[in-house]
Amino acid sequence: MADDQPSKIAGYRTLTESEIAMMNHIKAKEAGIAELAALVRNTAPAGEPQRQVAIAVTAFEEGFMRLVRAVARPVSPWEAK
């Protein structure tokens, strides 16, 4: 962890080295998909094709967020105690 980062973030537990590696793997895949989406966006004509790219990007954002949450397992303020 970088020296300028807090050692504890509210609602998050400390990750193991393997969990950190998994998070970095997820983030690398996410960057690759974002690059692919940008390529498609830059070649797709206006209108419905651009809308489909936007929908796909939103779905990928949610998917990668959920993968990260599956590894990090943050505390949810919405869950009953």
C-alpha positions as a Markdown table, in Angstrom:
| # | Residue | x | y | z |
|---|---|---|---|---|
| 1 | Met | 0.0 | 0.0 | 0.0 |
| 2 | Ala | 1.3 | 3.5 | -0.8 |
| 3 | Asp | 2.6 | 5.5 | 2.1 |
| 4 | Asp | 0.2 | 8.3 | 1.5 |
| 5 | Gln | -2.9 | 6.0 | 1.7 |
| 6 | Pro | -4.8 | 5.4 | 4.9 |
| 7 | Ser | -4.3 | 2.0 | 6.4 |
| 8 | Lys | -8.0 | 1.5 | 7.1 |
| 9 | Ile | -11.0 | 2.6 | 5.1 |
| 10 | Ala | -14.4 | 2.7 | 6.9 |
| 11 | Gly | -16.6 | -0.2 | 5.8 |
| 12 | Tyr | -13.7 | -2.2 | 4.3 |
| 13 | Arg | -11.5 | -4.9 | 5.7 |
| 14 | Thr | -7.8 | -5.4 | 5.1 |
| 15 | Leu | -7.3 | -7.5 | 2.0 |
| 16 | Thr | -4.9 | -10.4 | 1.8 |
| 17 | Glu | -2.1 | -10.4 | -0.8 |
| 18 | Ser | -4.0 | -12.9 | -3.0 |
| 19 | Glu | -7.1 | -10.7 | -2.8 |
| 20 | Ile | -5.1 | -7.7 | -3.8 |
| 21 | Ala | -3.7 | -9.7 | -6.7 |
| 22 | Met | -7.2 | -10.7 | -7.7 |
| 23 | Met | -8.4 | -7.1 | -7.5 |
| 24 | Asn | -5.5 | -6.0 | -9.7 |
| 25 | His | -6.4 | -8.8 | -12.2 |
| 26 | Ile | -10.0 | -7.6 | -12.3 |
| 27 | Lys | -8.9 | -4.0 | -12.8 |
| 28 | Ala | -6.6 | -5.0 | -15.7 |
| 29 | Lys | -9.4 | -6.9 | -17.5 |
| 30 | Glu | -11.6 | -3.9 | -16.9 |
| 31 | Ala | -9.1 | -1.6 | -18.6 |
| 32 | Gly | -9.0 | -3.9 | -21.6 |
| 33 | Ile | -12.7 | -4.0 | -21.9 |
| 34 | Ala | -12.8 | -0.2 | -21.6 |
| 35 | Glu | -10.3 | 0.1 | -24.4 |
| 36 | Leu | -12.4 | -2.2 | -26.6 |
| 37 | Ala | -15.5 | -0.2 | -25.9 |
| 38 | Ala | -13.7 | 3.0 | -26.8 |
| 39 | Leu | -12.7 | 1.4 | -30.2 |
| 40 | Val | -16.2 | 0.4 | -30.9 |
| 41 | Arg | -17.6 | 3.8 | -29.8 |
| 42 | Asn | -15.1 | 5.6 | -32.1 |
| 43 | Thr | -16.2 | 3.6 | -35.1 |
| 44 | Ala | -20.0 | 3.2 | -34.5 |
| 45 | Pro | -22.3 | 5.5 | -36.3 |
| 46 | Ala | -24.5 | 7.9 | -34.4 |
| 47 | Gly | -27.9 | 6.9 | -33.1 |
| 48 | Glu | -28.8 | 3.3 | -32.1 |
| 49 | Pro | -25.2 | 1.9 | -32.4 |
| 50 | Gln | -23.9 | 4.5 | -30.0 |
| 51 | Arg | -26.8 | 3.8 | -27.6 |
| 52 | Gln | -25.9 | 0.1 | -27.7 |
| 53 | Val | -22.3 | 0.9 | -26.8 |
| 54 | Ala | -23.4 | 3.1 | -23.9 |
| 55 | Ile | -25.7 | 0.3 | -22.6 |
| 56 | Ala | -22.8 | -2.2 | -22.9 |
| 57 | Val | -20.4 | 0.1 | -21.1 |
| 58 | Thr | -22.9 | 0.5 | -18.2 |
| 59 | Ala | -23.4 | -3.2 | -18.0 |
| 60 | Phe | -19.6 | -3.8 | -17.9 |
| 61 | Glu | -19.2 | -1.1 | -15.3 |
| 62 | Glu | -21.7 | -2.8 | -13.1 |
| 63 | Gly | -20.2 | -6.3 | -13.7 |
| 64 | Phe | -16.7 | -5.2 | -12.8 |
| 65 | Met | -18.0 | -3.3 | -9.8 |
| 66 | Arg | -19.7 | -6.5 | -8.6 |
| 67 | Leu | -16.6 | -8.6 | -9.2 |
| 68 | Val | -14.6 | -6.1 | -7.1 |
| 69 | Arg | -17.2 | -6.2 | -4.3 |
| 70 | Ala | -17.1 | -10.0 | -4.4 |
| 71 | Val | -13.5 | -9.9 | -3.5 |
| 72 | Ala | -13.5 | -6.8 | -1.2 |
| 73 | Arg | -16.7 | -7.8 | 0.6 |
| 74 | Pro | -17.4 | -4.3 | 2.0 |
| 75 | Val | -19.8 | -3.8 | 4.8 |
| 76 | Ser | -23.2 | -2.6 | 3.5 |
| 77 | Pro | -25.0 | 0.0 | 5.5 |
| 78 | Trp | -28.3 | -1.4 | 3.9 |
| 79 | Glu | -28.0 | -4.8 | 5.4 |
| 80 | Ala | -29.9 | -5.6 | 8.7 |
| 81 | Lys | -27.6 | -5.9 | 11.7 |
